[in-house]
């Protein structure tokens, strides 16, 4: 049986780690996509990655 303190601690942990979990999930989805993508998809993805890198280089605080 879970105590109220354990429930509160679990909820606090989930809230603090929501962004990290979302990032990990997005990263895994991207890897799955790359594994299934055809050449056209990969070329389009490369263009998107290059554009994002340019944006990050222009605004280093966005990292």
mmCIF file of the N, C-alpha and C atoms, coordinates in Angstrom:
data_MODEL
# 
_entry.id   MODEL 
# 
loop_
_atom_site.group_PDB 
_atom_site.id 
_atom_site.type_symbol 
_atom_site.label_atom_id 
_atom_site.label_alt_id 
_atom_site.label_comp_id 
_atom_site.label_asym_id 
_atom_site.label_entity_id 
_atom_site.label_seq_id 
_atom_site.pdbx_PDB_ins_code 
_atom_site.Cartn_x 
_atom_site.Cartn_y 
_atom_site.Cartn_z 
_atom_site.occupancy 
_atom_site.B_iso_or_equiv 
_atom_site.pdbx_formal_charge 
_atom_site.auth_seq_id 
_atom_site.auth_comp_id 
_atom_site.auth_asym_id 
_atom_site.auth_atom_id 
_atom_site.pdbx_PDB_model_num 
ATOM 1   N N  . UNK A 1 1  ? 0.849  -1.182 0.000   1.00 0.00 ? 1  UNK A N  1 
ATOM 2   C CA . UNK A 1 1  ? 0.000  0.000  0.000   1.00 0.00 ? 1  UNK A CA 1 
ATOM 3   C C  . UNK A 1 1  ? 0.892  1.242  0.000   1.00 0.00 ? 1  UNK A C  1 
ATOM 4   N N  . UNK A 1 2  ? 0.500  2.236  -0.763  1.00 0.00 ? 2  UNK A N  1 
ATOM 5   C CA . UNK A 1 2  ? 1.278  3.460  -0.909  1.00 0.00 ? 2  UNK A CA 1 
ATOM 6   C C  . UNK A 1 2  ? 0.774  4.514  0.072   1.00 0.00 ? 2  UNK A C  1 
ATOM 7   N N  . UNK A 1 3  ? 1.714  5.123  0.775   1.00 0.00 ? 3  UNK A N  1 
ATOM 8   C CA . UNK A 1 3  ? 1.337  6.170  1.726   1.00 0.00 ? 3  UNK A CA 1 
ATOM 9   C C  . UNK A 1 3  ? 1.125  7.489  0.987   1.00 0.00 ? 3  UNK A C  1 
ATOM 10  N N  . UNK A 1 4  ? 0.512  8.437  1.664   1.00 0.00 ? 4  UNK A N  1 
ATOM 11  C CA . UNK A 1 4  ? 0.293  9.760  1.066   1.00 0.00 ? 4  UNK A CA 1 
ATOM 12  C C  . UNK A 1 4  ? 1.622  10.434 0.741   1.00 0.00 ? 4  UNK A C  1 
ATOM 13  N N  . UNK A 1 5  ? 2.607  10.268 1.603   1.00 0.00 ? 5  UNK A N  1 
ATOM 14  C CA . UNK A 1 5  ? 3.922  10.872 1.367   1.00 0.00 ? 5  UNK A CA 1 
ATOM 15  C C  . UNK A 1 5  ? 4.559  10.286 0.117   1.00 0.00 ? 5  UNK A C  1 
ATOM 16  N N  . UNK A 1 6  ? 4.413  8.991  -0.078  1.00 0.00 ? 6  UNK A N  1 
ATOM 17  C CA . UNK A 1 6  ? 4.963  8.353  -1.273  1.00 0.00 ? 6  UNK A CA 1 
ATOM 18  C C  . UNK A 1 6  ? 4.263  8.847  -2.532  1.00 0.00 ? 6  UNK A C  1 
ATOM 19  N N  . UNK A 1 7  ? 2.949  9.015  -2.433  1.00 0.00 ? 7  UNK A N  1 
ATOM 20  C CA . UNK A 1 7  ? 2.188  9.524  -3.575  1.00 0.00 ? 7  UNK A CA 1 
ATOM 21  C C  . UNK A 1 7  ? 2.622  10.943 -3.927  1.00 0.00 ? 7  UNK A C  1 
ATOM 22  N N  . UNK A 1 8  ? 2.793  11.787 -2.919  1.00 0.00 ? 8  UNK A N  1 
ATOM 23  C CA . UNK A 1 8  ? 3.233  13.162 -3.160  1.00 0.00 ? 8  UNK A CA 1 
ATOM 24  C C  . UNK A 1 8  ? 4.638  13.181 -3.758  1.00 0.00 ? 8  UNK A C  1 
ATOM 25  N N  . UNK A 1 9  ? 5.512  12.346 -3.241  1.00 0.00 ? 9  UNK A N  1 
ATOM 26  C CA . UNK A 1 9  ? 6.882  12.288 -3.760  1.00 0.00 ? 9  UNK A CA 1 
ATOM 27  C C  . UNK A 1 9  ? 6.890  11.814 -5.210  1.00 0.00 ? 9  UNK A C  1 
ATOM 28  N N  . UNK A 1 10 ? 6.079  10.829 -5.518  1.00 0.00 ? 10 UNK A N  1 
ATOM 29  C CA . UNK A 1 10 ? 6.002  10.328 -6.892  1.00 0.00 ? 10 UNK A CA 1 
ATOM 30  C C  . UNK A 1 10 ? 5.462  11.397 -7.836  1.00 0.00 ? 10 UNK A C  1 
ATOM 31  N N  . UNK A 1 11 ? 4.450  12.110 -7.392  1.00 0.00 ? 11 UNK A N  1 
ATOM 32  C CA . UNK A 1 11 ? 3.879  13.171 -8.214  1.00 0.00 ? 11 UNK A CA 1 
ATOM 33  C C  . UNK A 1 11 ? 4.904  14.285 -8.446  1.00 0.00 ? 11 UNK A C  1 
ATOM 34  N N  . UNK A 1 12 ? 5.623  14.652 -7.414  1.00 0.00 ? 12 UNK A N  1 
ATOM 35  C CA . UNK A 1 12 ? 6.649  15.694 -7.529  1.00 0.00 ? 12 UNK A CA 1 
ATOM 36  C C  . UNK A 1 12 ? 7.745  15.243 -8.498  1.00 0.00 ? 12 UNK A C  1 
ATOM 37  N N  . UNK A 1 13 ? 8.177  13.987 -8.393  1.00 0.00 ? 13 UNK A N  1 
ATOM 38  C CA . UNK A 1 13 ? 9.205  13.464 -9.280  1.00 0.00 ? 13 UNK A CA 1 
ATOM 39  C C  . UNK A 1 13 ? 8.720  13.491 -10.719 1.00 0.00 ? 13 UNK A C  1 
ATOM 40  N N  . UNK A 1 14 ? 7.476  13.050 -10.980 1.00 0.00 ? 14 UNK A N  1 
ATOM 41  C CA . UNK A 1 14 ? 6.927  13.040 -12.337 1.00 0.00 ? 14 UNK A CA 1 
ATOM 42  C C  . UNK A 1 14 ? 6.882  14.436 -12.925 1.00 0.00 ? 14 UNK A C  1 
ATOM 43  N N  . UNK A 1 15 ? 6.477  15.409 -12.142 1.00 0.00 ? 15 UNK A N  1 
ATOM 44  C CA . UNK A 1 15 ? 6.407  16.780 -12.632 1.00 0.00 ? 15 UNK A CA 1 
ATOM 45  C C  . UNK A 1 15 ? 7.785  17.300 -12.998 1.00 0.00 ? 15 UNK A C  1 
ATOM 46  N N  . UNK A 1 16 ? 8.770  17.026 -12.174 1.00 0.00 ? 16 UNK A N  1 
ATOM 47  C CA . UNK A 1 16 ? 10.125 17.520 -12.422 1.00 0.00 ? 16 UNK A CA 1 
ATOM 48  C C  . UNK A 1 16 ? 10.790 16.831 -13.603 1.00 0.00 ? 16 UNK A C  1 
ATOM 49  N N  . UNK A 1 17 ? 10.406 15.610 -13.870 1.00 0.00 ? 17 UNK A N  1 
ATOM 50  C CA . UNK A 1 17 ? 11.081 14.838 -14.909 1.00 0.00 ? 17 UNK A CA 1 
ATOM 51  C C  . UNK A 1 17 ? 10.264 14.696 -16.189 1.00 0.00 ? 17 UNK A C  1 
ATOM 52  N N  . UNK A 1 18 ? 9.135  15.397 -16.269 1.00 0.00 ? 18 UNK A N  1 
ATOM 53  C CA . UNK A 1 18 ? 8.271  15.310 -17.439 1.00 0.00 ? 18 UNK A CA 1 
ATOM 54  C C  . UNK A 1 18 ? 9.006  15.733 -18.713 1.00 0.00 ? 18 UNK A C  1 
ATOM 55  N N  . UNK A 1 19 ? 9.759  16.824 -18.647 1.00 0.00 ? 19 UNK A N  1 
ATOM 56  C CA . UNK A 1 19 ? 10.469 17.313 -19.821 1.00 0.00 ? 19 UNK A CA 1 
ATOM 57  C C  . UNK A 1 19 ? 11.537 16.324 -20.270 1.00 0.00 ? 19 UNK A C  1 
ATOM 58  N N  . UNK A 1 20 ? 12.269 15.738 -19.343 1.00 0.00 ? 20 UNK A N  1 
ATOM 59  C CA . UNK A 1 20 ? 13.303 14.763 -19.690 1.00 0.00 ? 20 UNK A CA 1 
ATOM 60  C C  . UNK A 1 20 ? 12.692 13.523 -20.338 1.00 0.00 ? 20 UNK A C  1 
ATOM 61  N N  . UNK A 1 21 ? 11.575 13.079 -19.801 1.00 0.00 ? 21 UNK A N  1 
ATOM 62  C CA . UNK A 1 21 ? 10.900 11.904 -20.355 1.00 0.00 ? 21 UNK A CA 1 
ATOM 63  C C  . UNK A 1 21 ? 10.379 12.207 -21.756 1.00 0.00 ? 21 UNK A C  1 
ATOM 64  N N  . UNK A 1 22 ? 9.817  13.391 -21.940 1.00 0.00 ? 22 UNK A N  1 
ATOM 65  C CA . UNK A 1 22 ? 9.303  13.785 -23.258 1.00 0.00 ? 22 UNK A CA 1 
ATOM 66  C C  . UNK A 1 22 ? 10.455 13.842 -24.272 1.00 0.00 ? 22 UNK A C  1 
ATOM 67  N N  . UNK A 1 23 ? 11.592 14.409 -23.871 1.00 0.00 ? 23 UNK A N  1 
ATOM 68  C CA . UNK A 1 23 ? 12.754 14.485 -24.750 1.00 0.00 ? 23 UNK A CA 1 
ATOM 69  C C  . UNK A 1 23 ? 13.207 13.078 -25.148 1.00 0.00 ? 23 UNK A C  1 
ATOM 70  N N  . UNK A 1 24 ? 13.302 12.183 -24.191 1.00 0.00 ? 24 UNK A N  1 
ATOM 71  C CA . UNK A 1 24 ? 13.733 10.807 -24.478 1.00 0.00 ? 24 UNK A CA 1 
ATOM 72  C C  . UNK A 1 24 ? 12.768 10.124 -25.433 1.00 0.00 ? 24 UNK A C  1 
ATOM 73  N N  . UNK A 1 25 ? 11.485 10.352 -25.240 1.00 0.00 ? 25 UNK A N  1 
ATOM 74  C CA . UNK A 1 25 ? 10.472 9.765  -26.111 1.00 0.00 ? 25 UNK A CA 1 
ATOM 75  C C  . UNK A 1 25 ? 10.584 10.314 -27.529 1.00 0.00 ? 25 UNK A C  1 
ATOM 76  N N  . UNK A 1 26 ? 10.757 11.624 -27.645 1.00 0.00 ? 26 UNK A N  1 
ATOM 77  C CA . UNK A 1 26 ? 10.912 12.233 -28.973 1.00 0.00 ? 26 UNK A CA 1 
ATOM 78  C C  . UNK A 1 26 ? 12.165 11.726 -29.675 1.00 0.00 ? 26 UNK A C  1 
ATOM 79  N N  . UNK A 1 27 ? 13.235 11.586 -28.922 1.00 0.00 ? 27 UNK A N  1 
ATOM 80  C CA . UNK A 1 27 ? 14.489 11.105 -29.493 1.00 0.00 ? 27 UNK A CA 1 
ATOM 81  C C  . UNK A 1 27 ? 14.330 9.671  -30.003 1.00 0.00 ? 27 UNK A C  1 
ATOM 82  N N  . UNK A 1 28 ? 13.658 8.830  -29.240 1.00 0.00 ? 28 UNK A N  1 
ATOM 83  C CA . UNK A 1 28 ? 13.435 7.446  -29.649 1.00 0.00 ? 28 UNK A CA 1 
ATOM 84  C C  . UNK A 1 28 ? 12.559 7.389  -30.898 1.00 0.00 ? 28 UNK A C  1 
ATOM 85  N N  . UNK A 1 29 ? 11.538 8.240  -30.961 1.00 0.00 ? 29 UNK A N  1 
ATOM 86  C CA . UNK A 1 29 ? 10.662 8.275  -32.132 1.00 0.00 ? 29 UNK A CA 1 
ATOM 87  C C  . UNK A 1 29 ? 11.451 8.705  -33.372 1.00 0.00 ? 29 UNK A C  1 
ATOM 88  N N  . UNK A 1 30 ? 12.335 9.678  -33.206 1.00 0.00 ? 30 UNK A N  1 
ATOM 89  C CA . UNK A 1 30 ? 13.156 10.134 -34.333 1.00 0.00 ? 30 UNK A CA 1 
ATOM 90  C C  . UNK A 1 30 ? 14.055 9.002  -34.833 1.00 0.00 ? 30 UNK A C  1 
ATOM 91  N N  . UNK A 1 31 ? 14.639 8.262  -33.921 1.00 0.00 ? 31 UNK A N  1 
ATOM 92  C CA . UNK A 1 31 ? 15.502 7.143  -34.319 1.00 0.00 ? 31 UNK A CA 1 
ATOM 93  C C  . UNK A 1 31 ? 14.706 6.080  -35.067 1.00 0.00 ? 31 UNK A C  1 
ATOM 94  N N  . UNK A 1 32 ? 13.487 5.793  -34.603 1.00 0.00 ? 32 UNK A N  1 
ATOM 95  C CA . UNK A 1 32 ? 12.639 4.815  -35.293 1.00 0.00 ? 32 UNK A CA 1 
ATOM 96  C C  . UNK A 1 32 ? 12.299 5.316  -36.696 1.00 0.00 ? 32 UNK A C  1 
ATOM 97  N N  . UNK A 1 33 ? 11.976 6.607  -36.807 1.00 0.00 ? 33 UNK A N  1 
ATOM 98  C CA . UNK A 1 33 ? 11.646 7.181  -38.105 1.00 0.00 ? 33 UNK A CA 1 
ATOM 99  C C  . UNK A 1 33 ? 12.825 7.061  -39.068 1.00 0.00 ? 33 UNK A C  1 
ATOM 100 N N  . UNK A 1 34 ? 14.009 7.402  -38.600 1.00 0.00 ? 34 UNK A N  1 
ATOM 101 C CA . UNK A 1 34 ? 15.201 7.331  -39.449 1.00 0.00 ? 34 UNK A CA 1 
ATOM 102 C C  . UNK A 1 34 ? 15.418 5.908  -39.941 1.00 0.00 ? 34 UNK A C  1 
ATOM 103 N N  . UNK A 1 35 ? 15.167 4.942  -39.087 1.00 0.00 ? 35 UNK A N  1 
ATOM 104 C CA . UNK A 1 35 ? 15.336 3.541  -39.472 1.00 0.00 ? 35 UNK A CA 1 
ATOM 105 C C  . UNK A 1 35 ? 14.357 3.075  -40.524 1.00 0.00 ? 35 UNK A C  1 
ATOM 106 N N  . UNK A 1 36 ? 13.189 3.712  -40.608 1.00 0.00 ? 36 UNK A N  1 
ATOM 107 C CA . UNK A 1 36 ? 12.154 3.300  -41.559 1.00 0.00 ? 36 UNK A CA 1 
ATOM 108 C C  . UNK A 1 36 ? 12.068 4.220  -42.777 1.00 0.00 ? 36 UNK A C  1 
ATOM 109 N N  . UNK A 1 37 ? 12.712 5.372  -42.727 1.00 0.00 ? 37 UNK A N  1 
ATOM 110 C CA . UNK A 1 37 ? 12.571 6.386  -43.768 1.00 0.00 ? 37 UNK A CA 1 
ATOM 111 C C  . UNK A 1 37 ? 13.235 5.961  -45.072 1.00 0.00 ? 37 UNK A C  1 
ATOM 112 N N  . UNK A 1 38 ? 12.660 6.475  -46.165 1.00 0.00 ? 38 UNK A N  1 
ATOM 113 C CA . UNK A 1 38 ? 13.305 6.261  -47.456 1.00 0.00 ? 38 UNK A CA 1 
ATOM 114 C C  . UNK A 1 38 ? 14.223 7.453  -47.757 1.00 0.00 ? 38 UNK A C  1 
ATOM 115 N N  . UNK A 1 39 ? 14.882 7.400  -48.903 1.00 0.00 ? 39 UNK A N  1 
ATOM 116 C CA . UNK A 1 39 ? 15.875 8.424  -49.241 1.00 0.00 ? 39 UNK A CA 1 
ATOM 117 C C  . UNK A 1 39 ? 15.260 9.823  -49.281 1.00 0.00 ? 39 UNK A C  1 
ATOM 118 N N  . UNK A 1 40 ? 14.077 9.951  -49.846 1.00 0.00 ? 40 UNK A N  1 
ATOM 119 C CA . UNK A 1 40 ? 13.407 11.256 -49.928 1.00 0.00 ? 40 UNK A CA 1 
ATOM 120 C C  . UNK A 1 40 ? 13.163 11.830 -48.537 1.00 0.00 ? 40 UNK A C  1 
ATOM 121 N N  . UNK A 1 41 ? 12.684 10.994 -47.640 1.00 0.00 ? 41 UNK A N  1 
ATOM 122 C CA . UNK A 1 41 ? 12.436 11.437 -46.264 1.00 0.00 ? 41 UNK A CA 1 
ATOM 123 C C  . UNK A 1 41 ? 13.731 11.892 -45.596 1.00 0.00 ? 41 UNK A C  1 
ATOM 124 N N  . UNK A 1 42 ? 14.794 11.135 -45.808 1.00 0.00 ? 42 UNK A N  1 
ATOM 125 C CA . UNK A 1 42 ? 16.071 11.466 -45.178 1.00 0.00 ? 42 UNK A CA 1 
ATOM 126 C C  . UNK A 1 42 ? 16.659 12.769 -45.714 1.00 0.00 ? 42 UNK A C  1 
ATOM 127 N N  . UNK A 1 43 ? 16.488 13.021 -47.002 1.00 0.00 ? 43 UNK A N  1 
ATOM 128 C CA . UNK A 1 43 ? 16.975 14.274 -47.586 1.00 0.00 ? 43 UNK A CA 1 
ATOM 129 C C  . UNK A 1 43 ? 16.197 15.452 -46.974 1.00 0.00 ? 43 UNK A C  1 
ATOM 130 N N  . UNK A 1 44 ? 14.883 15.310 -46.869 1.00 0.00 ? 44 UNK A N  1 
ATOM 131 C CA . UNK A 1 44 ? 14.059 16.365 -46.270 1.00 0.00 ? 44 UNK A CA 1 
ATOM 132 C C  . UNK A 1 44 ? 14.441 16.573 -44.803 1.00 0.00 ? 44 UNK A C  1 
ATOM 133 N N  . UNK A 1 45 ? 14.688 15.476 -44.113 1.00 0.00 ? 45 UNK A N  1 
ATOM 134 C CA . UNK A 1 45 ? 15.084 15.569 -42.709 1.00 0.00 ? 45 UNK A CA 1 
ATOM 135 C C  . UNK A 1 45 ? 16.437 16.258 -42.565 1.00 0.00 ? 45 UNK A C  1 
ATOM 136 N N  . UNK A 1 46 ? 17.366 15.960 -43.461 1.00 0.00 ? 46 UNK A N  1 
ATOM 137 C CA . UNK A 1 46 ? 18.675 16.601 -43.429 1.00 0.00 ? 46 UNK A CA 1 
ATOM 138 C C  . UNK A 1 46 ? 18.522 18.119 -43.568 1.00 0.00 ? 46 UNK A C  1 
ATOM 139 N N  . UNK A 1 47 ? 17.659 18.545 -44.471 1.00 0.00 ? 47 UNK A N  1 
ATOM 140 C CA . UNK A 1 47 ? 17.425 19.976 -44.659 1.00 0.00 ? 47 UNK A CA 1 
ATOM 141 C C  . UNK A 1 47 ? 16.864 20.615 -43.392 1.00 0.00 ? 47 UNK A C  1 
ATOM 142 N N  . UNK A 1 48 ? 15.946 19.921 -42.738 1.00 0.00 ? 48 UNK A N  1 
ATOM 143 C CA . UNK A 1 48 ? 15.367 20.433 -41.499 1.00 0.00 ? 48 UNK A CA 1 
ATOM 144 C C  . UNK A 1 48 ? 16.418 20.515 -40.399 1.00 0.00 ? 48 UNK A C  1 
ATOM 145 N N  . UNK A 1 49 ? 17.283 19.515 -40.322 1.00 0.00 ? 49 UNK A N  1 
ATOM 146 C CA . UNK A 1 49 ? 18.342 19.499 -39.307 1.00 0.00 ? 49 UNK A CA 1 
ATOM 147 C C  . UNK A 1 49 ? 19.322 20.643 -39.561 1.00 0.00 ? 49 UNK A C  1 
ATOM 148 N N  . UNK A 1 50 ? 19.690 20.832 -40.811 1.00 0.00 ? 50 UNK A N  1 
ATOM 149 C CA . UNK A 1 50 ? 20.616 21.921 -41.140 1.00 0.00 ? 50 UNK A CA 1 
ATOM 150 C C  . UNK A 1 50 ? 20.017 23.282 -40.794 1.00 0.00 ? 50 UNK A C  1 
ATOM 151 N N  . UNK A 1 51 ? 18.723 23.457 -41.067 1.00 0.00 ? 51 UNK A N  1 
ATOM 152 C CA . UNK A 1 51 ? 18.056 24.717 -40.729 1.00 0.00 ? 51 UNK A CA 1 
ATOM 153 C C  . UNK A 1 51 ? 18.046 24.916 -39.212 1.00 0.00 ? 51 UNK A C  1 
ATOM 154 N N  . UNK A 1 52 ? 17.760 23.869 -38.476 1.00 0.00 ? 52 UNK A N  1 
ATOM 155 C CA . UNK A 1 52 ? 17.723 23.969 -37.005 1.00 0.00 ? 52 UNK A CA 1 
ATOM 156 C C  . UNK A 1 52 ? 19.109 24.299 -36.451 1.00 0.00 ? 52 UNK A C  1 
ATOM 157 N N  . UNK A 1 53 ? 20.146 23.707 -37.016 1.00 0.00 ? 53 UNK A N  1 
ATOM 158 C CA . UNK A 1 53 ? 21.508 24.011 -36.586 1.00 0.00 ? 53 UNK A CA 1 
ATOM 159 C C  . UNK A 1 53 ? 21.856 25.474 -36.833 1.00 0.00 ? 53 UNK A C  1 
ATOM 160 N N  . UNK A 1 54 ? 21.425 26.003 -37.976 1.00 0.00 ? 54 UNK A N  1 
ATOM 161 C CA . UNK A 1 54 ? 21.650 27.423 -38.257 1.00 0.00 ? 54 UNK A CA 1 
ATOM 162 C C  . UNK A 1 54 ? 20.959 28.290 -37.206 1.00 0.00 ? 54 UNK A C  1 
ATOM 163 N N  . UNK A 1 55 ? 19.719 27.928 -36.871 1.00 0.00 ? 55 UNK A N  1 
ATOM 164 C CA . UNK A 1 55 ? 18.974 28.685 -35.860 1.00 0.00 ? 55 UNK A CA 1 
ATOM 165 C C  . UNK A 1 55 ? 19.701 28.651 -34.510 1.00 0.00 ? 55 UNK A C  1 
ATOM 166 N N  . UNK A 1 56 ? 20.195 27.491 -34.145 1.00 0.00 ? 56 UNK A N  1 
ATOM 167 C CA . UNK A 1 56 ? 20.889 27.363 -32.864 1.00 0.00 ? 56 UNK A CA 1 
ATOM 168 C C  . UNK A 1 56 ? 22.201 28.120 -32.862 1.00 0.00 ? 56 UNK A C  1 
ATOM 169 N N  . UNK A 1 57 ? 22.884 28.146 -33.994 1.00 0.00 ? 57 UNK A N  1 
ATOM 170 C CA . UNK A 1 57 ? 24.145 28.886 -34.074 1.00 0.00 ? 57 UNK A CA 1 
ATOM 171 C C  . UNK A 1 57 ? 23.919 30.382 -33.995 1.00 0.00 ? 57 UNK A C  1 
ATOM 172 N N  . UNK A 1 58 ? 22.784 30.856 -34.474 1.00 0.00 ? 58 UNK A N  1 
ATOM 173 C CA . UNK A 1 58 ? 22.458 32.274 -34.410 1.00 0.00 ? 58 UNK A CA 1 
ATOM 174 C C  . UNK A 1 58 ? 22.029 32.680 -33.001 1.00 0.00 ? 58 UNK A C  1 
ATOM 175 N N  . UNK A 1 59 ? 21.470 31.735 -32.261 1.00 0.00 ? 59 UNK A N  1 
ATOM 176 C CA . UNK A 1 59 ? 20.961 32.006 -30.923 1.00 0.00 ? 59 UNK A CA 1 
ATOM 177 C C  . UNK A 1 59 ? 21.477 30.940 -29.959 1.00 0.00 ? 59 UNK A C  1 
ATOM 178 N N  . UNK A 1 60 ? 22.714 31.050 -29.473 1.00 0.00 ? 60 UNK A N  1 
ATOM 179 C CA . UNK A 1 60 ? 23.329 30.003 -28.637 1.00 0.00 ? 60 UNK A CA 1 
ATOM 180 C C  . UNK A 1 60 ? 22.561 29.734 -27.332 1.00 0.00 ? 60 UNK A C  1 
ATOM 181 N N  . UNK A 1 61 ? 21.759 30.680 -26.869 1.00 0.00 ? 61 UNK A N  1 
ATOM 182 C CA . UNK A 1 61 ? 21.006 30.468 -25.623 1.00 0.00 ? 61 UNK A CA 1 
ATOM 183 C C  . UNK A 1 61 ? 19.895 29.436 -25.803 1.00 0.00 ? 61 UNK A C  1 
ATOM 184 N N  . UNK A 1 62 ? 19.515 29.127 -27.031 1.00 0.00 ? 62 UNK A N  1 
ATOM 185 C CA . UNK A 1 62 ? 18.418 28.198 -27.308 1.00 0.00 ? 62 UNK A CA 1 
ATOM 186 C C  . UNK A 1 62 ? 18.821 26.732 -27.082 1.00 0.00 ? 62 UNK A C  1 
ATOM 187 N N  . UNK A 1 63 ? 20.087 26.469 -26.871 1.00 0.00 ? 63 UNK A N  1 
ATOM 188 C CA . UNK A 1 63 ? 20.534 25.077 -26.660 1.00 0.00 ? 63 UNK A CA 1 
ATOM 189 C C  . UNK A 1 63 ? 19.841 24.509 -25.517 1.00 0.00 ? 63 UNK A C  1 
# 
